[in-house]
Amino acid sequence: MQTVLRYYLFSLIFTVICLALAAWYGIASAGTLAGMAEVVWIVLILSVLEVSLSFDNAVVNASVLKEMDEVWQKRFLTWGIAFAVFGMRIVFPLAIVAIAAGIGPMEALDLSLNSPAEYERLVSSAQTGIAGFGGAFLAMVGMKFFFDADKDVHWIGGLERALVKVSNLPASEIAILLLGMWGISTLLPTEEALTFLVAGMLGLVTFIAVEAISHWLEMREEAAQLAGAAVRSGLGGFLYLNILDASFSFDGVIGAFALSNNMIVIALGLSIGAMFVRSMTVHLVRKGTLAEYRYLEHGAFWAIVVLGAIMLFSAVVHIPETVTGLIGAILIGLSFWWSVRHRRAERAANPVPDA
């Protein structure tokens, strides 16, 4: 128990601080104990939802983080928190409002604190662009895992082997994504269709740019190692993980308005969730869970493909976050169960002799 607790100690302390701030804000704004309790309760619900919807994020983060050295792993847990909590849960919604309303950042902040209903409307009005960008980026993350000619471990055997064969055609996953985006855009009004397509292409370009930067950094590190220099591997992965985390948070930020349109309440709740996702990521890496459970990574990447598709389709029809989370949980749960079955079969076929 103590071994597990050490991975989540900082997150628990952070949770206590956020709940204390929520209680203080509740009593200061409502002036009653009932108002304070309501704020604390919403913050708790938001944090639980963020954690439950982001387990696939933690698994995918772990698959990247395990290749990084310990220094960059710690930086992801510390420096990355500023980006995840402050950047995506506070600055990102304010930036959306500032751009949508054509106002400055301070006016957007004032709007979020004093006119929460209008603030919510402006954030929600950017849903089409967010769906295009985030959906395209996440879809590419998921497809990259399966469109890999070197991939030799398959969970959904027939389908995954077929995708490996298709991956021999250059940029086949990009073609599939672009065709899907075009198909969805035909269901939108002309102006929204253009916004959706431009945002989706920007999401695709962002993915390609991050991949290119990561590859360039890896080449530099390899060259330095061949020259006999000591290098710290991980900057490319660090950048990739933070952009990936940002893409995961798009849907959560928009969905949070179903429970509250108060920026402070949303930021506190989602920040607690973001902290626990990082703790789960480090826990998975330190315990070697991905190596122990053969298909868990596959389940997480299938969940990401589904999440990317749902985000893209959310430009046309609203899909509740609970449905998204449930699909992801089912895929990860099935992959975990399949991994346990595989381990048992291996042990039965290769029993360990008694000492």
Beta strands, then each sheet from edge to edge (+ up, - down):
end
